Amino acid sequence: MKVVIFDSGTLITLSMNDLLGMLVELRKNFRGKFVITKDVEDEIVKKPLTIKKYKLGAIRLRKLISDKILEFPESLGVDGSEIRKISYDILKQANSIYFSKNHPVHIIDTGEASALALSKILRDKKIDNIIAIDERTTRVLCERPENLREILENKLHTKIEERGSMDKDFKNTFFIRSTELVYIAFKKGLIEDQSKDMLDALLYSTKFKGSSVSGSEIKEMERLNL
């Protein structure tokens, strides 16, 4: 069993680029499950349904849930209460590491914390998993926490003090962005138009709609496709 855990940002990026159909085809070709937590469902369906601007996207994402393209942790034998407990600990830990002017800097939200919590639970169960997340901060927090203080200082234009750290176990978390998902779909022939222009358009569409990916990374993907 292999699992892709989706954060809300990645699903929203794909929805905004009209790529949810591509996600359905990826799921059909994947020997495992696409999973979201209840907190992510709140962010992509329940809350957006109450906002006219985002209602259409929420309805489309809700259909992926009803069609079981996206499933919940219970399908893996993971109880929601266990996720909530670990999520709370992650939020408390992550959001009390960095301080600006003696105030804690908010690093991650509930949806991201719940994805990290589920990933940890699945690792403990020896279930291979990866988190689909477009936002850079959470990835750096787990993969290269030593770089995050400088990133925050550049982003917030202020001095950042580091007063703690994440549990080292989170360095074992693996991540993928919507950009790589699109690239994989293209390589598998799941995109009808297989032209170089289409690949370029698809990759950059994810960058401009939320994926934290550089132009040089996109060029490298395109070079590998030659």
C-alpha positions in Angstrom: 0.0 0.0 0.0 1.2 3.5 -0.9 -0.5 6.7 0.0 -0.5 10.3 -1.3 -1.7 12.7 1.4 -3.1 15.9 -0.1 -2.8 19.3 1.5 -5.5 21.8 0.5 -3.1 24.1 -1.5 -2.2 21.4 -4.0 -5.8 20.5 -4.7 -6.7 24.2 -5.0 -3.9 24.7 -7.5 -5.1 21.8 -9.6 -8.7 22.9 -9.4 -7.9 26.5 -10.4 -6.0 25.2 -13.5 -8.9 22.8 -14.4 -6.7 19.8 -13.8 -8.9 17.7 -11.5 -9.6 15.4 -14.4 -5.9 14.8 -14.6 -5.9 13.9 -10.9 -8.7 11.4 -11.5 -6.6 9.7 -14.2 -3.5 9.7 -11.9 -5.5 8.0 -9.2 -6.7 5.3 -11.7 -3.0 4.6 -12.5 -1.8 4.6 -8.9 -1.5 1.5 -6.8 -2.6 3.0 -3.6 -4.8 5.7 -2.2 -5.2 9.5 -2.4 -6.1 10.6 1.1 -7.2 13.9 2.8 -7.9 14.6 6.4 -11.1 16.1 7.7 -9.3 19.4 8.3 -8.3 19.6 4.7 -11.9 18.8 3.7 -12.9 21.8 5.8 -10.5 24.0 3.8 -11.3 22.8 0.3 -15.0 22.0 0.6 -17.0 23.1 3.7 -15.6 26.6 4.1 -15.5 27.5 0.3 -19.1 26.3 -0.2 -20.2 29.3 1.9 -18.2 31.8 -0.4 -19.7 32.5 -3.8 -16.2 33.1 -5.3 -15.0 29.6 -4.4 -18.2 27.6 -4.5 -17.7 26.0 -7.9 -14.2 24.7 -7.0 -15.6 23.3 -3.7 -18.4 21.5 -5.6 -15.8 19.9 -8.0 -13.6 18.8 -5.1 -16.6 17.5 -3.2 -17.3 15.2 -6.2 -13.8 13.7 -6.0 -14.6 12.8 -2.4 -18.0 11.3 -3.2 -16.4 9.3 -6.1 -13.7 8.1 -3.7 -10.9 9.5 -5.7 -10.0 11.3 -2.4 -10.5 9.1 0.6 -10.3 9.7 4.4 -7.8 8.2 6.9 -10.4 5.8 8.2 -10.0 3.9 5.0 -6.5 3.1 6.2 -7.6 2.2 9.7 -6.5 5.6 11.2 -8.9 7.2 13.6 -9.5 10.9 13.4 -9.0 11.5 17.1 -5.4 10.2 16.8 -4.8 12.7 14.0 -6.3 15.6 15.9 -4.1 14.8 19.0 -0.8 14.7 17.0 -1.9 17.7 14.9 -2.4 19.8 18.0 1.1 18.8 19.2 2.6 19.7 15.8 0.9 23.1 15.7 2.0 23.9 19.2 5.6 22.9 18.4 5.9 24.4 14.9 4.3 27.8 15.8 6.5 28.3 18.8 10.0 27.9 17.2 10.5 31.3 15.6 9.9 34.7 17.2 9.8 38.2 15.8 10.0 41.1 18.3 9.2 38.6 21.1 6.1 37.3 19.3 5.8 33.8 17.9 5.7 33.6 14.1 2.8 31.5 12.7 4.4 28.8 10.5 1.7 26.2 9.7 -2.1 25.9 9.8 -4.4 23.1 10.8 -4.7 21.4 7.4 -0.9 21.2 7.0 -0.5 20.0 10.6 -3.1 17.2 10.1 -1.3 16.1 6.9 2.0 15.9 8.8 0.3 14.0 11.6 -1.2 11.5 9.3 2.1 11.0 7.5 3.8 10.3 10.9 1.1 7.8 11.8 1.5 6.0 8.5 5.3 5.9 8.9 4.8 4.3 12.3 2.6 1.7 10.6 5.3 1.1 7.9 3.0 2.4 5.2 4.8 4.3 2.4 3.5 7.8 2.0 4.2 11.2 0.6 2.5 14.6 1.2 1.4 16.7 -1.8 1.9 20.2 -0.7 2.7 23.4 -2.7 3.6 25.7 0.2 7.3 26.0 0.8 7.4 26.8 4.5 6.2 23.4 5.7 8.5 21.5 3.4 11.6 23.5 4.6 10.5 23.1 8.2 10.8 19.4 7.9 13.5 19.0 5.2 15.9 21.8 5.9 14.8 23.6 9.2 18.2 25.2 9.4 17.3 27.3 6.3 13.9 28.5 7.5 15.0 31.4 9.8 16.7 33.1 6.9 13.7 32.5 4.6 11.4 34.0 7.2 13.7 37.1 7.7 13.7 37.7 3.9 10.0 37.2 3.7 9.0 39.3 6.7 11.8 41.8 6.5 12.6 41.6 10.2 15.0 39.8 12.5 13.9 36.3 13.5 14.9 34.5 16.7 15.0 30.7 16.8 13.9 29.3 20.2 13.2 25.6 19.4 13.1 22.9 16.7 10.9 20.3 15.2 11.2 16.6 16.2 13.9 15.1 14.0 11.4 12.4 13.0 9.8 14.9 10.6 12.9 14.9 8.5 11.7 11.5 7.3 8.6 13.1 5.7 8.5 13.1 1.9 6.9 15.8 -0.2 5.6 16.4 -3.8 4.2 19.5 -5.4 1.4 19.9 -7.9 4.1 20.7 -10.4 5.6 17.2 -10.1 2.2 15.6 -10.2 1.5 17.4 -13.5 4.9 16.3 -14.8 4.2 12.7 -13.9 0.8 12.8 -15.5 2.4 14.2 -18.7 5.1 11.6 -18.7 2.5 8.8 -18.3 0.6 10.1 -21.3 -2.4 11.2 -19.3 -2.4 14.6 -21.0 -3.8 14.4 -24.5 -1.6 17.2 -25.9 2.0 15.9 -25.6 3.7 18.9 -27.1 6.6 20.8 -25.5 4.4 23.9 -25.4 1.7 22.1 -23.4 4.2 20.8 -20.9 5.6 24.3 -20.5 2.2 25.8 -20.1 1.1 23.2 -17.5 4.2 23.5 -15.3 4.1 27.3 -15.3 0.4 27.3 -14.6 1.1 25.5 -11.3 3.8 28.0 -10.4 1.5 31.0 -11.0 -1.4 29.5 -9.1 0.4 28.5 -5.9 3.2 26.0 -6.3 6.4 27.1 -4.8 8.6 26.0 -7.7 11.4 28.0 -9.4 11.8 28.6 -13.1 15.1 26.7 -13.1 13.3 23.6 -11.6 10.8 23.8 -14.4 13.5 24.1 -17.0 15.1 21.0 -15.5 11.9 19.0 -15.8 11.5 20.1 -19.4 15.1 19.1 -20.2 14.5 15.6 -18.7 11.5 15.3 -21.0 13.6 15.8 -24.2 
